[in-house]
Protein backbone atom coordinates (compact mmCIF):
# COMPACT_ATOMS: atom_id res chain seq x y z
CA UNK A 1 0.00 0.00 0.00
CA UNK A 2 1.23 3.49 -0.84
CA UNK A 3 1.13 6.01 1.98
CA UNK A 4 1.59 9.76 1.45
CA UNK A 5 3.03 11.52 4.50
CA UNK A 6 3.33 15.31 4.52
CA UNK A 7 5.91 16.90 6.83
CA UNK A 8 5.37 20.64 7.36
CA UNK A 9 8.17 23.01 8.41
CA UNK A 10 8.20 24.99 11.66
CA UNK A 11 5.06 27.11 12.09
CA UNK A 12 6.25 30.56 13.19
CA UNK A 13 3.93 32.91 15.08
CA UNK A 14 0.36 33.91 14.39
CA UNK A 15 1.08 34.58 10.72
CA UNK A 16 2.35 31.05 10.21
CA UNK A 17 -0.58 29.59 12.13
CA UNK A 18 -3.11 31.58 10.11
CA UNK A 19 -1.54 30.52 6.82
CA UNK A 20 -1.50 26.87 7.90
CA UNK A 21 -5.17 27.02 8.90
CA UNK A 22 -6.16 28.50 5.54
CA UNK A 23 -4.12 26.23 3.26
CA UNK A 24 -3.22 22.88 4.83
CA UNK A 25 -6.42 21.00 4.00
CA UNK A 26 -6.33 22.20 0.39
CA UNK A 27 -2.74 20.99 0.13
CA UNK A 28 -3.69 17.63 1.62
CA UNK A 29 -6.47 17.12 -0.92
CA UNK A 30 -4.30 18.22 -3.84
CA UNK A 31 -1.58 15.68 -3.04
CA UNK A 32 -3.69 12.84 -1.62
CA UNK A 33 -2.08 13.11 1.80
CA UNK A 34 -2.82 10.27 4.22
CA UNK A 35 -0.98 11.56 7.28
CA UNK A 36 0.47 14.94 8.27
CA UNK A 37 3.14 15.92 10.79
CA UNK A 38 3.60 19.63 11.61
CA UNK A 39 6.43 21.10 13.65
CA UNK A 40 4.82 23.66 15.95
CA UNK A 41 7.52 24.69 18.41
CA UNK A 42 7.53 28.34 17.26
CA UNK A 43 3.75 28.82 17.04
CA UNK A 44 3.91 31.50 19.76
CA UNK A 45 7.17 32.93 18.39
CA UNK A 46 9.25 30.85 20.78
CA UNK A 47 7.31 27.90 22.18
CA UNK A 48 3.70 26.85 21.81
CA UNK A 49 0.55 27.33 23.89
CA UNK A 50 -2.29 24.78 24.22
CA UNK A 51 -4.66 26.96 22.16
CA UNK A 52 -2.14 27.08 19.32
CA UNK A 53 -1.61 23.32 19.49
CA UNK A 54 -5.37 22.79 19.23
CA UNK A 55 -5.46 25.15 16.25
CA UNK A 56 -2.72 23.18 14.44
CA UNK A 57 -4.58 19.91 15.04
CA UNK A 58 -7.80 21.57 13.91
CA UNK A 59 -6.09 22.73 10.73
CA UNK A 60 -5.44 19.13 9.73
CA UNK A 61 -2.28 17.96 11.48
CA UNK A 62 -2.30 14.39 12.74
CA UNK A 63 0.74 14.93 14.95
CA UNK A 64 2.61 18.01 16.24
CA UNK A 65 6.34 17.81 16.90
CA UNK A 66 8.39 20.25 18.96
CA UNK A 67 12.04 21.13 19.61
CA UNK A 68 14.40 23.28 21.67
CA UNK A 69 11.71 25.89 22.45
CA UNK A 70 9.34 23.33 23.97
CA UNK A 71 9.62 24.83 27.46
CA UNK A 72 9.55 28.52 26.52
CA UNK A 73 5.82 28.38 27.24
CA UNK A 74 5.43 26.30 30.40
CA UNK A 75 1.64 26.37 30.00
CA UNK A 76 2.13 23.51 27.51
CA UNK A 77 3.38 21.07 30.18
CA UNK A 78 -0.01 19.67 31.25
CA UNK A 79 -1.21 19.60 27.65
CA UNK A 80 1.76 17.40 26.72
CA UNK A 81 0.60 14.91 29.32
CA UNK A 82 -3.05 14.96 28.22
CA UNK A 83 -2.76 15.07 24.40
CA UNK A 84 -0.89 12.12 22.79
CA UNK A 85 -0.82 13.81 19.37
CA UNK A 86 1.77 16.38 20.46
CA UNK A 87 5.35 15.16 20.92
CA UNK A 88 8.40 16.76 22.49
CA UNK A 89 11.91 15.46 21.70
CA UNK A 90 12.30 11.93 23.05
CA UNK A 91 15.89 12.54 24.17
CA UNK A 92 14.96 15.18 26.72
CA UNK A 93 15.64 13.76 30.18
CA UNK A 94 13.01 11.38 31.50
CA UNK A 95 11.97 13.90 34.18
CA UNK A 96 10.13 16.24 31.78
CA UNK A 97 6.41 15.97 30.94
CA UNK A 98 5.01 14.42 27.79
CA UNK A 99 6.19 11.78 25.37
CA UNK A 100 8.69 11.70 22.52
CA UNK A 101 7.12 9.17 20.21
CA UNK A 102 3.87 7.41 19.44
CA UNK A 103 2.06 5.18 16.99
CA UNK A 104 -0.90 6.77 15.21
CA UNK A 105 -3.51 5.64 12.71
CA UNK A 106 -3.37 7.06 9.19
CA UNK A 107 -5.99 6.85 6.50
CA UNK A 108 -6.84 3.21 5.75
CA UNK A 109 -5.87 2.04 9.22
CA UNK A 110 -2.10 2.12 8.56
CA UNK A 111 -0.10 2.47 11.78
CA UNK A 112 2.50 5.25 11.58
CA UNK A 113 5.19 5.54 14.21
CA UNK A 114 6.41 9.12 14.74
CA UNK A 115 9.62 9.90 16.64
CA UNK A 116 10.68 13.40 17.69
CA UNK A 117 14.42 13.82 18.39
CA UNK A 118 16.67 16.81 19.07
CA UNK A 119 20.30 17.19 18.07
CA UNK A 120 23.19 17.97 20.40
CA UNK A 121 25.69 19.64 18.07
CA UNK A 122 25.66 23.39 18.89
CA UNK A 123 22.48 22.91 20.90
CA UNK A 124 22.47 21.55 24.48
CA UNK A 125 24.88 18.87 25.62
CA UNK A 126 22.49 17.83 28.40
CA UNK A 127 20.23 16.07 25.90
CA UNK A 128 20.56 12.31 25.78
CA UNK A 129 22.22 10.81 22.72
CA UNK A 130 19.64 10.96 19.88
CA UNK A 131 21.21 8.02 18.06
CA UNK A 132 20.96 5.58 20.96
CA UNK A 133 17.54 7.01 21.87
CA UNK A 134 16.32 6.11 18.36
CA UNK A 135 17.70 2.59 18.79
CA UNK A 136 15.80 2.15 22.04
CA UNK A 137 12.51 3.47 20.66
CA UNK A 138 12.63 1.38 17.50
CA UNK A 139 13.17 -1.81 19.49
CA UNK A 140 9.78 -1.27 21.15
CA UNK A 141 7.81 0.17 18.23
CA UNK A 142 5.16 -1.84 16.39
CA UNK A 143 4.13 0.12 13.28
CA UNK A 144 3.63 -0.28 9.54
CA UNK A 145 5.88 2.72 8.85
CA UNK A 146 8.11 4.93 11.00
CA UNK A 147 9.16 8.56 10.50
CA UNK A 148 11.44 10.94 12.40
CA UNK A 149 11.47 14.70 12.93
CA UNK A 150 15.09 15.47 13.86
CA UNK A 151 15.22 18.99 15.29
CA UNK A 152 18.89 19.88 14.93
CA UNK A 153 21.25 22.72 14.04
CA UNK A 154 24.05 20.90 12.24
CA UNK A 155 23.44 19.56 8.75
CA UNK A 156 26.10 16.92 9.39
CA UNK A 157 24.24 15.58 12.42
CA UNK A 158 20.99 15.37 10.46
CA UNK A 159 22.68 13.59 7.56
CA UNK A 160 24.47 11.16 9.85
CA UNK A 161 21.20 10.28 11.57
CA UNK A 162 19.53 9.63 8.22
CA UNK A 163 22.25 7.21 7.14
CA UNK A 164 22.25 5.61 10.60
CA UNK A 165 18.51 4.88 10.40
CA UNK A 166 18.40 3.99 6.67
CA UNK A 167 16.59 0.65 6.37
CA UNK A 168 14.97 0.98 9.80
CA UNK A 169 12.62 3.93 9.27
CA UNK A 170 10.94 5.15 6.10
CA UNK A 171 11.44 8.92 6.38
CA UNK A 172 13.52 11.43 8.30
CA UNK A 173 13.39 15.19 7.97
CA UNK A 174 15.27 17.97 9.67
CA UNK A 175 13.68 20.99 11.34
CA UNK A 176 14.96 23.98 13.36
CA UNK A 177 16.92 26.13 10.89
CA UNK A 178 13.77 27.43 9.11
CA UNK A 179 15.62 27.34 5.76
CA UNK A 180 14.42 24.78 3.18
CA UNK A 181 17.09 22.56 1.65
CA UNK A 182 17.12 21.20 -1.90
CA UNK A 183 18.42 17.72 -1.09
CA UNK A 184 15.19 15.68 -0.86
CA UNK A 185 16.27 12.13 -1.69
CA UNK A 186 15.82 8.43 -1.01
CA UNK A 187 18.81 6.65 0.55
CA UNK A 188 19.93 3.19 -0.65
CA UNK A 189 17.94 1.15 1.88
CA UNK A 190 14.74 3.13 1.35
CA UNK A 191 14.75 6.07 3.78
CA UNK A 192 13.37 9.34 2.43
CA UNK A 193 15.41 12.29 3.68
CA UNK A 194 15.64 16.07 3.56
CA UNK A 195 18.05 18.10 5.69
CA UNK A 196 15.50 20.80 6.56
CA UNK A 197 11.84 21.34 5.74
CA UNK A 198 11.96 25.13 6.09
CA UNK A 199 9.21 27.11 7.81
CA UNK A 200 5.61 28.25 7.68
CA UNK A 201 5.22 31.99 8.20
CA UNK A 202 6.29 35.39 6.83
CA UNK A 203 8.17 35.12 3.54
CA UNK A 204 9.87 38.52 3.80
CA UNK A 205 11.62 37.79 7.08
CA UNK A 206 14.74 36.42 8.68
CA UNK A 207 13.64 33.05 10.02
CA UNK A 208 10.17 34.49 10.67
CA UNK A 209 11.05 37.82 12.30
CA UNK A 210 11.39 41.35 10.95
CA UNK A 211 14.66 41.68 9.01
CA UNK A 212 15.43 44.94 10.82
CA UNK A 213 15.43 43.10 14.15
CA UNK A 214 17.91 40.51 12.89
CA UNK A 215 20.14 43.25 11.50
CA UNK A 216 19.96 45.12 14.82
CA UNK A 217 21.10 42.02 16.65
CA UNK A 218 24.15 41.51 14.43
CA UNK A 219 25.07 45.20 14.71
CA UNK A 220 25.16 44.86 18.49
CA UNK A 221 21.88 46.63 19.27
CA UNK A 222 19.83 46.10 22.40
CA UNK A 223 17.72 42.91 22.51
CA UNK A 224 14.09 43.37 21.52
CA UNK A 225 10.99 41.24 21.60
CA UNK A 226 10.72 39.46 18.25
CA UNK A 227 8.06 40.81 15.89
CA UNK A 228 6.73 39.39 12.65
CA UNK A 229 6.62 41.46 9.46
CA UNK A 230 3.47 42.00 7.44
CA UNK A 231 3.34 40.87 3.84
CA UNK A 232 3.36 37.57 1.94
CA UNK A 233 3.52 34.23 3.71
CA UNK A 234 4.68 30.74 2.80
CA UNK A 235 4.36 27.09 3.77
CA UNK A 236 7.32 24.78 3.17
CA UNK A 237 6.99 21.02 3.38
CA UNK A 238 8.07 17.69 1.92
CA UNK A 239 5.83 14.84 0.75
CA UNK A 240 7.11 11.32 1.38
CA UNK A 241 5.51 8.47 -0.58
CA UNK A 242 6.03 5.20 1.26
CA UNK A 243 5.33 1.62 0.17
CA UNK A 244 4.24 -0.12 3.35
CA UNK A 245 4.56 -3.57 1.72
CA UNK A 246 8.29 -3.19 1.01
CA UNK A 247 9.05 -0.79 3.85
CA UNK A 248 10.70 1.69 1.50
CA UNK A 249 10.16 5.32 0.65
CA UNK A 250 9.50 5.65 -3.07
CA UNK A 251 9.86 9.42 -3.37
CA UNK A 252 10.64 12.52 -1.32
CA UNK A 253 9.51 15.72 -3.00
CA UNK A 254 9.30 19.34 -1.88
CA UNK A 255 5.80 20.81 -1.65
CA UNK A 256 6.17 24.55 -1.07
CA UNK A 257 3.47 27.18 -1.50
CA UNK A 258 3.44 30.92 -0.97
CA UNK A 259 1.77 34.22 -1.67
C-alpha positions, 0 to 999 in steps of 0.5 A: 500500500502506498502512503503519502506523509506530509511533513510541514516546516516549523510554524512561526507565530500567528502569521504562520498559524493563520496561513496553515489554517487556511491552506493545509487542508487544500494541500492535503487534498491536492496531493492525496495526503494520508498523514500529516506531521507539523512542527509547531515549536515556534507557534507562539514565536518561541514555544507553543501554547495549548490553544495554538496546538489545538489550532494546528490539530484543527487545521489538519495535522495528525501529529505536532512535533516540537524542539528546543523551544518546547519549554519557553511556554510552560503552560504547555506542560499539562497539555503534553501529558493529556494530548498524545498527538503532540510530541516533544523530543524523546531525548529530553531527560526522563523527568520532563512531561510528555512523550517523545514518540507514538504510533498513530492511525493514518488513512486506511488504518495504517499504523504510523510511528512518529519519533521526535528527536533533538540534536546535540551539536551546537544545541544543548549537551544535556540532551541524551544521545539521539542516536541511541535514543532512536535505537531504544525506541525502534526496538519497542515500536510496532508500526507499519511505517516509522518517520522521524522529525530530527530537530537539529542545528548541524546539517552533518548531524541530520545527515548522519542520523539519516544514514544511521537509520536507513533501512529501519525507518521510512522517512527522516526530515530535519527541522529547526533552521527554518531554511528549506534545503534542496536535497530531498532524496531516497537513501539506498535502503529506502529512507526518504530524507531532507536536511531541513523542511523550512518554515511556515510563516512570513516570507519577507523575514529572517527566520520568521522575524522582521529583518530589521530586528535581525540586523539590529542584533548583528550590529550589536543593538539592544535585545528586543521582543521578536516581531513578525513582518506583514506581507506575503507568507509561505508554507514549506513542506516535503511529501514522502511516498512510502510503500508499506509492503516493502518498507521503502520510501519511493519518493521525497519531494518538496511541496512549497506554496506561498503568496 
